Amino acid sequence: MIELNELTDAAQKAFPAEALSPGRDDSWRLVTEMGWLIVRLPEDAGGLGLGREASTAIHFEMGRVLATTPLIPAQLGLQAVLASSMAGRSEWVERLAGGAYAPLHLLPAALEAAGDGTLSGTIGGVFDADMAAAVVAKLPGGYALVPVNAAGVTVHERPIWDASRRLFDVVLDGYEADPALMLTDAAGASALHDTLACEAHLGLAADCLGAANAALDLTVEYMKMRRQFDRPIAMFQALKHRAADMKTQVAVAEALLWSGVRDAQAPVTASAAAKTLAAEVFAFVTEEAIQLHGGIGLTEEHPIHRFMKRAMLNLQLCGSPDLWNERVGREALALR
């Protein structure tokens, strides 16, 4: 059995902290060789058979380096295929385990069905669709694999502020869905969505907190080096308190994350709470860090500015804090 500290050590050696946002293609080959695509795949299906703690530890370390490789959507796409009953499931599992990329897309797709059953519209916001073999998306008939090279399918990049990630719109124009590629029917789509949404929230929360820790470490090192009045600014009590506040908030968010990781029965709202807190803490840390860096932190070239861009995007992924605060509030009122 692989221990968590072994995974962490391997990740830190493969992706050292000083090399932020390593190249996507080289990173993809590396994570494939290291078996991270199949970390959650059962052993009888050719995977490592590890649990949530293992994948969370990996996503945490990938967050530290602002990884460009779309590991979270890749793992989720593989889990979606594995959970299906499609006839060609074993062949697709083997393809995805070997490095083919089929990201899971959880957002509602703006699709319309024509009289002949073909689909037109947009599957918006798919990570790294330019390198995908297919996209796991929710069609009117349920979740399905949509090959990006199929007739009626085109891919268009959507420019975003966070340069460590790439988002694409997958546009369908008269696309005829292949029944052999259906993962669920319409009735089973909600159950699959909720199961994998929990995984998505936890993976993203780990990404946030790995990055928040790295941003905090970077800031503390800068405070030790930057001098005012002939002494490091890290010696100023007011700045010590601000750094301590950041560390305290990160520690609280980490506790909530690992609690959710170890609770397999936790509902979607619990996983969303972990992601929401982690994303808010990440944003708080980067905003504080930029101020503590002074003018240099405002430049786009500085690493701390890149962490801030990642934090702003992570706040919106898997649902904004406002969305989840409202949903949790409505559920609480319904229990009264």
C-alpha positions in Angstrom: 0.0 0.0 0.0 1.3 3.4 -1.0 1.5 5.8 2.0 0.4 9.4 1.8 3.9 10.7 2.6 5.3 8.7 -0.3 2.8 10.4 -2.7 3.6 13.8 -1.2 7.4 13.3 -1.5 7.1 12.0 -5.1 4.9 15.0 -6.0 7.4 17.5 -4.5 10.3 15.9 -6.3 8.5 15.8 -9.6 7.1 19.3 -9.3 9.5 21.4 -7.2 8.0 24.5 -5.5 10.3 26.9 -7.3 9.1 25.9 -10.7 5.6 27.4 -10.9 3.2 26.4 -13.7 5.4 23.8 -15.5 4.5 23.1 -19.1 1.2 21.3 -19.6 2.3 18.7 -22.1 5.4 17.6 -20.2 3.4 17.6 -16.9 0.7 15.5 -18.5 3.3 12.9 -19.6 4.8 12.9 -16.1 1.5 12.5 -14.2 0.6 9.6 -16.6 3.9 7.9 -16.0 3.5 8.3 -12.2 0.1 6.7 -12.2 -1.8 9.7 -10.9 -4.6 9.3 -13.5 -5.4 5.9 -12.1 -4.9 6.6 -8.4 -8.6 6.1 -7.7 -9.1 3.3 -10.2 -9.7 -0.1 -8.4 -6.8 -2.6 -8.7 -9.0 -5.1 -10.5 -9.5 -2.5 -13.2 -5.7 -1.9 -13.5 -5.5 1.1 -11.1 -3.8 1.8 -7.8 -7.0 1.3 -5.8 -6.3 4.3 -3.5 -9.0 6.5 -1.8 -9.9 10.1 -1.5 -6.9 10.9 0.8 -4.5 9.9 -1.9 -6.0 12.0 -4.6 -6.5 14.9 -2.2 -2.8 14.8 -1.3 -1.8 14.9 -4.9 -4.1 17.8 -5.7 -2.8 19.7 -2.7 0.8 19.4 -4.0 -0.3 20.3 -7.6 -1.9 23.4 -6.2 1.4 24.4 -4.6 3.0 24.8 -8.1 -0.1 26.2 -9.9 -0.1 23.1 -12.1 -1.2 23.5 -15.6 -2.1 19.9 -16.2 -5.9 19.2 -15.9 -5.6 16.4 -13.4 -8.8 17.0 -11.5 -11.2 16.9 -14.5 -9.2 13.9 -15.9 -9.7 11.9 -12.8 -13.4 12.8 -12.6 -13.9 11.8 -16.2 -12.3 8.4 -15.6 -14.5 7.9 -12.5 -17.6 8.8 -14.6 -16.8 6.2 -17.2 -16.0 3.6 -14.6 -19.4 4.2 -12.9 -21.3 3.7 -16.2 -22.7 0.6 -17.8 -21.8 1.5 -21.4 -20.9 -1.4 -23.6 -17.4 -0.1 -24.3 -16.6 0.9 -20.8 -13.5 -1.3 -20.3 -11.9 -0.1 -23.6 -12.5 3.6 -22.6 -11.2 2.9 -19.1 -8.0 1.4 -20.6 -7.6 4.4 -22.9 -8.1 7.0 -20.2 -5.8 5.1 -17.8 -3.1 5.1 -20.5 -3.2 8.9 -20.9 -6.1 9.7 -23.2 -8.0 12.7 -21.8 -11.8 12.9 -21.3 -12.6 15.7 -18.8 -15.8 15.7 -16.8 -18.0 18.7 -17.4 -20.5 19.3 -14.6 -22.1 22.6 -15.7 -25.5 22.6 -17.5 -24.9 22.6 -21.2 -26.9 25.0 -23.4 -28.1 22.4 -25.9 -31.2 22.1 -28.1 -32.4 19.0 -29.9 -33.7 19.3 -33.4 -36.6 17.3 -34.8 -34.2 14.6 -36.2 -32.6 14.2 -32.7 -29.3 16.0 -33.5 -28.0 18.5 -30.9 -26.8 22.0 -31.3 -25.5 24.5 -28.7 -22.5 25.0 -26.4 -20.8 22.9 -23.7 -19.1 25.9 -22.0 -16.0 26.1 -19.9 -14.3 22.8 -20.6 -10.7 22.6 -19.2 -8.1 21.9 -21.9 -10.5 20.6 -24.5 -7.9 21.0 -27.1 -6.1 17.9 -25.8 -9.2 15.9 -25.1 -10.3 12.7 -26.9 -13.8 13.3 -25.7 -15.7 15.3 -23.1 -18.0 13.8 -20.5 -21.0 16.1 -20.7 -24.7 16.0 -19.7 -26.9 15.8 -22.8 -30.7 15.8 -22.8 -30.6 12.0 -22.6 -28.1 11.8 -19.7 -24.3 11.9 -19.4 -22.3 10.8 -22.4 -18.9 10.9 -24.0 -18.8 13.5 -26.8 -15.7 12.8 -29.0 -14.2 16.2 -29.9 -13.3 14.9 -33.4 -16.9 13.8 -34.2 -18.9 15.4 -37.0 -20.6 18.6 -35.8 -18.2 19.2 -32.9 -15.8 22.1 -32.8 -13.6 23.5 -30.0 -13.0 27.2 -29.3 -10.7 28.6 -26.7 -12.1 31.1 -24.2 -9.3 33.6 -23.0 -9.2 33.9 -19.2 -7.1 35.9 -16.7 -5.5 32.9 -15.0 -2.7 31.9 -17.4 -2.1 28.6 -15.6 -5.3 27.2 -17.0 -7.0 27.0 -20.4 -10.8 27.0 -20.9 -12.7 26.0 -24.0 -16.2 26.0 -25.4 -17.2 22.8 -27.1 -19.7 23.8 -29.8 -22.2 21.3 -31.2 -23.8 21.9 -34.5 -26.0 19.1 -35.7 -24.2 16.6 -33.5 -25.7 13.1 -33.5 -25.1 11.5 -30.1 -23.8 7.9 -30.3 -26.0 5.6 -28.1 -23.0 3.4 -27.4 -21.3 6.4 -25.7 -24.1 7.1 -23.2 -22.9 6.8 -19.6 -26.3 7.2 -17.9 -29.9 7.8 -18.9 -31.7 10.9 -17.9 -32.9 9.4 -14.6 -29.3 8.4 -13.6 -27.7 11.7 -14.4 -28.5 13.5 -11.1 -27.0 10.7 -9.0 -23.8 10.6 -11.1 -23.6 14.4 -10.9 -23.9 14.5 -7.1 -21.4 11.8 -6.5 -18.8 13.3 -8.7 -19.6 16.9 -7.6 -18.4 15.9 -4.1 -15.1 14.7 -5.6 -14.8 17.9 -7.7 -15.3 20.1 -4.6 -12.7 18.3 -2.5 -10.2 18.2 -5.3 -10.6 21.9 -5.9 -10.4 22.7 -2.2 -7.1 20.8 -2.0 -5.8 22.8 -5.0 -6.8 26.0 -3.2 -5.1 25.1 0.1 -1.9 23.8 -1.5 -1.7 27.1 -3.4 -2.6 29.1 -0.2 0.3 27.4 1.7 2.7 28.2 -1.1 1.6 31.8 -1.3 2.0 32.2 2.5 5.5 30.5 2.4 6.5 32.9 -0.4 5.3 35.9 1.6 7.0 34.9 4.8 10.3 34.4 3.0 9.9 37.9 1.4 9.2 39.4 4.8 12.4 37.9 6.1 14.4 39.4 3.3 12.8 42.8 2.9 14.3 45.4 5.2 13.0 48.7 6.6 14.6 50.8 9.3 17.6 48.4 9.2 15.7 45.3 10.1 13.5 42.7 8.3 9.9 43.6 8.1 9.1 40.1 9.5 10.2 41.5 12.9 7.4 44.1 12.9 4.7 42.9 15.3 1.7 44.1 13.2 3.0 42.2 10.2 3.6 39.1 12.3 0.0 39.2 13.3 -1.2 39.4 9.7 0.9 36.4 8.8 -0.4 34.5 11.8 -4.0 35.3 10.8 -3.3 33.8 7.4 -1.8 30.7 8.8 -4.7 30.3 11.2 -7.3 30.6 8.5 -5.5 28.1 6.3 -5.3 25.6 9.2 -9.1 25.8 9.8 -9.8 25.3 6.1 -7.5 22.3 6.0 -9.3 20.7 9.0 -12.6 21.1 7.2 -11.2 19.6 4.0 -9.7 16.5 5.6 -12.9 16.0 7.6 -14.9 15.9 4.4 -12.3 13.7 2.6 -12.6 11.0 5.3 -16.5 11.2 5.4 -17.6 9.1 2.4 -21.3 9.8 3.3 -21.0 13.5 3.4 -23.6 15.3 1.2 -22.7 17.6 -1.6 -23.3 20.7 0.5 -20.7 19.5 3.0 -18.1 19.1 0.3 -19.1 22.4 -1.2 -18.6 24.0 2.2 -15.0 22.7 2.3 -14.4 24.1 -1.2 -16.1 27.5 -0.4 -14.0 28.0 2.7 -10.8 26.9 1.0 -11.4 29.2 -1.9 -12.3 32.2 0.3 -9.2 31.6 2.5 -7.0 31.3 -0.7 -8.3 34.6 -1.9 -7.8 36.2 1.5 -4.2 34.9 1.7 -3.3 36.2 -1.8 -4.8 39.6 -1.2 -2.9 39.9 2.1 0.3 38.6 0.4 0.2 41.2 -2.3 -0.1 44.0 0.3 2.8 42.5 2.3 4.9 42.3 -0.9 4.3 46.0 -1.5 4.6 47.4 -5.1 6.4 44.4 -6.5 3.4 42.2 -5.6 1.2 44.2 -8.0 3.2 43.4 -11.0 1.8 40.6 -13.2 5.2 39.0 -13.5 5.6 38.4 -9.8 4.6 34.9 -8.6 2.3 36.2 -5.9 0.2 37.9 -8.6 -0.2 34.6 -10.4 -1.5 33.0 -7.2 -4.0 35.8 -6.9 -5.3 35.1 -10.4 -5.7 31.4 -9.6 -7.6 32.3 -6.4 -10.1 34.5 -8.2 -10.9 31.7 -10.7 -11.2 29.1 -8.0 -13.8 31.2 -6.2 -16.1 30.7 -9.1 -15.4 27.1 -10.0 -18.0 24.5 -8.8 -20.3 27.3 -7.8 -19.6 30.7 -6.2 -19.7 31.2 -2.5 -22.9 33.1 -2.9 -24.6 30.2 -4.6 -23.6 27.7 -1.9 -24.3 30.0 1.0 -27.8 30.5 -0.3 -28.3 26.7 -0.9 -27.1 25.8 2.6 -29.3 28.5 4.1 -32.4 27.2 2.3 -31.6 23.7 3.4 -31.3 24.9 7.0 -34.6 26.7 6.8 -36.3 23.6 5.4 -35.2 21.6 8.4 -36.9 24.0 10.9 
